[in-house]
């Protein structure tokens, strides 16, 4: 079956007349134009043809100029309608992509991010199923982290290294469009055997964060027709947003887990401990620090009480940027203005000793940990 834009047909033909052919063409290609010609024209047949969608109705005998003119007008009509439809479709795609981006980035919960990615992929691309596969950091295997309803059996499944379209996509950092998986050697039929689902066609795009491929996103079985290059471009756009959202959500979860672990460690310590950032703001502290040394923490660590920002930065530099730990024994509260190393060395506090090594990270000092001991114990430095 060939593609066509304009059809010219006689009204009377053996086997099928022009009206039947017109109806068949419009059912298969609604955007095609049909010109009907006849030597047995009547008002009734002309009205019937035009009502069924004929573009023009020509009577025999006719000259080639009139036929050529009708063909040019019909072709122009097809091109104009197609351009309008493409513009409308592009507008719908951009709106859908914008909505999908907002939905995917609206949360920092990894599970919710993955769910939104699947929902928006199906909605934007009009596919039956979608899945997200992420690399296992330790083994390098691809693992199905989330799938749509028809592929739920695949969640948690590891794809054998070197098998499947997603693995090829990740290894080569290239998108893939396959409209007949039975003819592509990269397709791994074992996935269908496990899920009980039949894959006809699919697309896959790599998930890339800072030039590193962390996984792939797949769209399976176009609801109507075949996948196009425009569909692949939409999937690639979704993959860019999805990769960043997944990475941010996973980092946020790691941060929460690290903070919970730090809080558990601090809570189990008998000594008073507080963690501060590079601005001197207290991030977290345990109950011992809160009850035994709140005056010290409030005076020495709360940068907001330093009225002059320049002086605050200068004093924090003296305190945090050296390779040393500061120890203070038997001191009263340490005021904010005594925030230098030399002031601490002379200070005395009833709360006990205070030890504060700097916290190092990428780019230099990120903060400090301050440990306060009760008067009955001594810090060894």
N, C-alpha and C positions, 0 to 999 in steps of 0.2 A: 504494500500500500504506500503510495507516494504522497508527499506533501503537496498541497495546492492552495492557491489563494482565490482564483476565479475559475468558474466552470461555465462553459457554453454548451447548451443542450437543445436538441430539437424537441418539440412538443410531442410529436408522434414518432415512436420507435418500436421495433419488434421486441417483445419480451418485457420491456419496462418503458412506460411513457415518461415524458419530461417532468410531469407533476410528481410522479413517484420518485424519480431521481432527485428532484429538488428537495423533497422531504428527507430522503436518505442523507444527502449532503449536509443539510442543516442539522440533522441529528448527530452527525459525526464531527462536523467542523462548523459550529455556529458563526464563526467569524468570517467564513468564506462567502464570496458573492456569487450568485448564479444568474446568468443571462439566458432567457428562454427565447428561442426563435421558432417560427412556424409559418406555414403557408395556409393554414386553416384557422386563422385567428378569429376569435369572437370576443365580445365584451365579457362574456361569462368566464371564458378561460383566462383572459388577461387579469380580471379581478381576482380569480382563484390563485393564480401564480403570484401576484403581488402580495396577496394576503398571506401566503405561505413563506414569504421572505425573498422572492425574486428581486434582483436589483434592477433589471430592465426586461422589456418584452419587445422583441423586434419581429416585424412582419416581412415575409418573403414577397417579392424579391427585394433584396437590399444590396447596397453597394459596400465595398470594403471600408470606405471612409467612415460610415456610420457604425460599423462593427468595431473598427479600431478606436473610434471615439468612446464607445460604450466600454470597451476593455480598459482604456486609460482611466476613465472615471471610476470604474469598479475597483481597479488596482489602487487608486488614490484613496478611495473610501476604506479599503482594507488596511492600508498603511496608517492612515489617520486614526482609525479605531484601535489598531494595535499599539500605536504610540501612546494613546490615552490610557489604554489598559496597563501598559508597562509603567507609566508614570504613577498611576493609582496603586499598582502593586508595589512599586518602590516606596511610595509613601507609607503604605501599610506595613511594609517590612521595617522601615526606619522607626515607625511608631512602636512596633512590636519589639524591636531590638532595644529601644530606649526603655520601654517598660520592663523588659527582661533584665537589663542592666541594673535598674533601680531595685527590682525584686531580689536579685542575686546578692547585691551589696548591702541590703537592708539589715542584715543580721551578722553576728560574729560567731554564732553557734555552728560548728562544722556540719552537723546532721541537717540542720535547716538549710544551710547553704547548698548542700548536695541535692536536697529535695527540690529547692527552687530551680536549680540548674536543669534537672530532669523535666520539671513542669514547663519551663520556658522553652526548652529545646523542642519538646513535642508541639507546643503551641506555635512557635515561630516557623518551624520547618514542616509541620503537618505530617508527622511520622507516627508509626504505631508504637515504637519503643525507643528508649535512650538509656545509656549507661555511662558511668564515670569509672575509669580504672586508674589507680594510683600506684606508683612504684614503691615497693618495699625497700626502705633505705638499707636494710641489712643484706638482703638477698638479691635485690635488683629485679625481682619478679613483679609482674603486673597483677594487681588484685582488684577484683570487682568490688568497689566501695559502695556504690549505689546504682540501682537499676529501677526502671519503671515497672509497673505491675506485671506485664507479660513476661518479664525476665527476672522476677524476684528470686528464683532458685539459684541465680548466679552470684548473689551477694556473698562475699567472702571467698569466692573461688579464685584460685591462682591459675593464671594462664601459663602453660609451659613456655620456657624461654625459646624465642625464635618462632613460635607458633602464633598464627592469627594476624589479622589486619592491624589490630591495636599495637601489637609488638613491633610490626614493621613501621608503623607510624611513629612510634616513640624512638626506635633505633635510628631512623633516618630524619627525624624531625620534619616530616612532611605530611600534608593532608592527603587523604585518599578518598576517591569516589568510585564505587563499583556498582553498576546497575544490573549485573548478573553474576552473583557470587559463585555459581556453579562452574564458571569458566575462569575464575581467578585462583591461581595456586596459593595466594596469600591467605585465602579464607580457610579457617580451621573448623571443620564440621563437628568436631567434638563438643563445641559449645552448644550447638543445636541439640545434640544427643542428650546432653545433661538437662537443658531447659525444656525440651519438648516443643520448642518453638521453631518455626521454619523461616529462615532468613532468605529473602529474595534479593534485596539490594541494601547497601549501607554506605555511610560516610563516616570518616574518622578524622579528627584533628588533634594535634598534640597540645598538651597543656604546658605552657612555658612560663617560667618565672625567672627573671634576671638571667636569661640565656640558658637556663637549666630546664630540661624536660622532666616534669614531675609525674606525668601520666598522659591519658588520652580521654577524649569524649567521643562517643559513638552515637549516631542516629541510624535507626534500623527501619526499613520498609516504608517507603513513601506511600501515603494513603492513596493518592491518585497519581498515575503517571510514573515518570522516572525522575531521578535526581538530576539537577542541572548544575552548571558552574556557579550560578547565582546562589543556589542552595548551599554549595560548599563555601562560598564567601561568607554567607550568614553564619554557618557553623564555626568558621574560623574567627569571626568577630565575637561570637558567644564564648569561644574557647579562651580568648584573651581576658575577658571579664571574669570568666569562671576560674581560671588559673589564679588570678590575683586574689579573688574572694576566698578560694580554698586555702591558699597559703596564709592569708591574714587570719582566717578562722583557726587554722591549726596552730599558728604562732600564739594567738590569743589564748587558746586552750592550754598550751605549754606554759605560758606565763602564769595563768591561774593555778595550774598544778604546781609550778615552782614556788609560787607565793604561799600556797597551802602547805607545801612541804617546809618552807622556811618558817612559817607560823607555828607548825607543829614542833620544829626543833627549838624555836625560841620559847615556846610554852613549856617545854620539858626542862629548860635550863633554870637553875636556882638563882643564878646571877642575873642582874638586870641588863638587858641588851636592847639596843635600838639600831635600826638601819636608816640611814639618811641618804638623800641624793646629792648631786653636785651643787645644788642650790642651798643645801643645809636643811631642807624640809624633811621631817620625819616621815618615812614611808610605813614602817611597821615597828612595833616594839612589844615586848612581853609584859606580863602583869607585874613582874618583879621590878622592872624599870619604871613602870607607871606608879607603883606605890612607894618605892624606896628612893627614887631619884628624879621625880617629876620636876622639882625646881631646877636641877642641873640641865635636864633635857630641854625644858622650856626656855631657860636662859641662854644655853650655849648652842642649841640646834635650830631654833625657830628663826629662819632668815627673815621672816616678815617683821620681826621686831627690830631689825636693823634699819634705821631710818634712811641711811645713805647707801644706795646700791653700790656705788663705787667702793666704799669702805668694806661693804659686805664681801664683794668679790675679792678684794685685796686680802682680807683676813682669812677667807676660805682657802685662798691660794697658799697662804702660809701654813695652813693646817693640813690640807689634803694632798698637795702635790709633791711631797717628798717621800722617799723610801724609808719611812720610819713609823713607829707606833708610839703614841703619846700615853703616858701614865700619870694619873693624878691621885694622890692619897690624902685622906682626911681633909677634904675641902668643904667649905660652905658653898652655897650656890655660885655658879660661875656666870657672871653677867655677860651679855652679848658683846659688850665692848672689849672683854678679855677673851678674844677668840683667836689669839695668836699662839704659836708654839711656846714662846717664852712665858706668856701669861699662864698657860696651863701648867707649865713645869713648876710655877711658884704657888699655884692655887691649892687650897685645902677644902675638903668637903666632908661634911658629916655623913653623907650618903656612902662614902667609901671610895675605892680607887676607880679610875676610869681609863680604859684602854681603847684606843681608836686607830686601827690600821686602815689604810685607804683601800677602797674597792676598785680594782683595775678592770678595764674592758677595752673594746676597740676604740681607739682614738684618745686613750689616756685614762685619767681618773674619772670614775663614774659616780663615786659617792664614798661613804665610809661606814664602818660598823663600830658602834660604841658599846663597850661592855663595862658595866658598873658592878663592882663587888661590894658586898656588905662590909661594915666596919670590922667584923671579926676575921675577915680573910685578907690576904695580901696578894696582889698581882705580881707575877714574876716578870711581866713585860714580854 
